[in-house]
Amino acid sequence: MSKRYHLFEVFGIELEYMLVNNSNFKVSPTVDKLLSLKNGELTSDIDNGDIAWSNELVAHVVELKTNGPTEDLEKLSEKFHENIIEINHLLKQIDAQLLPTASHPLMNPLTDTQLWKHSYSEVYELYNRIFDCKGHGWSNVQSTHINLPFYDDEEFEKLHAAIRILLPLIPGLCASSPILEGKTTAFLDSRLEYYKINQKEIPEMTGTVIPEQVFSKSEYQNIIFEPIKKAIKPFDTNKILDHHFLNSRGAIARFDRNAIEIRLVDVQECAKADIAICIFIIEVLKALVNEEFCDLKSQKQWKKEDLFEILNDGIKYGELSKVENLKYLSLFGIKEKATMQDIWTHVFNNVKDSISSENQKIIAFILNNGTLSSRILKAIDEDFSEENIKKTYSQLAECLQNNELFKP
């Protein structure tokens, strides 16, 4: 059993990036080569000091993550950036580079997807057999995961209640996937639009994306895990799948390590933006847990369907999504209809004193200039030619390399 931590004592952050070929900008299924270049031989996980590298389901996505729980979020932007520079340096040898954002804008998942063929591949093969992982929802989705600890049922109750309330607003801050297969999708958060349905064969796994009203380990076991185990049983004849991983809601409880993992955040253009957003989300959750906006009872009474309705609109319209549910808005002390941009600005003004001046500037920039999706579409300026898309996303790759915000 891993060590237990109290609320907000430590954090775990994970960032996923695509590898793309420099010559044609297609996804490059060469994460195995990257890991071999770093390590001298292929291993699926690489310990690189404060940051670890690992493979994902598909062969063109690498995950960078804090190497165990960390207390210090402020230094993470620099640490992730150092690893990004190192990876890009190694990738030059195979004519590839890292690309940020939550989706490749030109990828054809049916022809370009290659599953990871090495360690853990039997699990990936089973997933592929059940769900057919050659779709955007499986092979073209890069996210940021925020892992937050809880010590016991009492802390789980507070944290899960706060996270459920905040999940619907996340695309209004973090959307970065507006283009698929060379076209605008009409969703600012295309990754989450696919996230909703990519496990439709076994609906118990994703549920309504917003987790159910469960606030203890035993409730979670009965209401979420047991239906998942029952639903997967006919498919998982060799019993190789873990219910912790099968749970695909927008936030999942990991009782094996006493943490909740938030999964609705699209990865941004650079580590600086990702970490600032993580810090901001964490500060808002702290305020909710401390009942600074509203009490625990008010947070717990929200049904998943009502929260999903708000999330669903945010997936389409991002920061411009209009939230008309006055009861929901009152949770944050807002008395009239507001856009998600308005809501995030309101909560930012309430928590910004707890955020460093550098990260305050980054959040203020995002709130003033829109989600990365909106900024990408502004740069594209209705010209969806392959040449213009490549030009814009090459600029995003430079942002990642230089740890700079994207300013169209």
HELIX and SHEET records of a PDB file:
HELIX    1   1 VAL A   31  ASN A   39  1                                   9    
HELIX    2   2 LEU A   76  LEU A   91  1                                  16    
HELIX    3   3 LYS A   92  ILE A   94  5                                   3    
HELIX    4   4 PRO A  109  ASP A  112  1                                   4    
HELIX    5   5 SER A  121  PHE A  131  1                                  11    
HELIX    6   6 HIS A  136  SER A  139  1                                   4    
HELIX    7   7 ASP A  153  LEU A  166  1                                  14    
HELIX    8   8 LEU A  167  LEU A  169  5                                   3    
HELIX    9   9 PRO A  171  CYS A  174  1                                   4    
HELIX   10  10 SER A  190  TYR A  195  1                                   6    
HELIX   11  11 LYS A  217  TYR A  220  1                                   4    
HELIX   12  12 GLN A  221  PHE A  225  3                                   5    
HELIX   13  13 GLU A  226  ILE A  232  1                                   7    
HELIX   14  14 HIS A  243  LEU A  246  1                                   4    
HELIX   15  15 ALA A  271  VAL A  289  1                                  19    
HELIX   16  16 LEU A  296  LYS A  300  1                                   5    
HELIX   17  17 LYS A  304  TYR A  317  1                                  14    
HELIX   18  18 GLY A  318  LEU A  320  5                                   3    
HELIX   19  19 LEU A  326  SER A  330  1                                   5    
HELIX   20  20 MET A  340  VAL A  351  1                                  12    
HELIX   21  21 LYS A  352  SER A  354  5                                   3    
HELIX   22  22 SER A  357  ASN A  369  1                                  13    
HELIX   23  23 LEU A  372  ILE A  380  1                                   9    
HELIX   24  24 GLU A  386  ASN A  402  1                                  17    
SHEET    1   A 5 ASP A  45  ASN A  48  0                                        
SHEET    2   A 5 ILE A  51  ASN A  55 -1                                        
SHEET    3   A 5 VAL A  61  THR A  66 -1                                        
SHEET    4   A 5 GLY A  12  ASN A  21 -1                                        
SHEET    5   A 5 ALA A  96  LEU A  99 -1                                        
SHEET    1   B 7 ASP A  45  ASN A  48  0                                        
SHEET    2   B 7 ILE A  51  ASN A  55 -1                                        
SHEET    3   B 7 VAL A  61  THR A  66 -1                                        
SHEET    4   B 7 GLY A  12  ASN A  21 -1                                        
SHEET    5   B 7 SER A 143  PRO A 149 -1                                        
SHEET    6   B 7 ALA A 259  ASP A 266 -1                                        
SHEET    7   B 7 ALA A 251  ARG A 254 -1                                        
SHEET    1   C 2 ILE A 179  LEU A 180  0                                        
SHEET    2   C 2 LYS A 183  THR A 184 -1                                        
SHEET    1   D 2 LYS A 322  VAL A 323  0                                        
SHEET    2   D 2 ALA A 338  THR A 339 -1                                        
END                                                                             
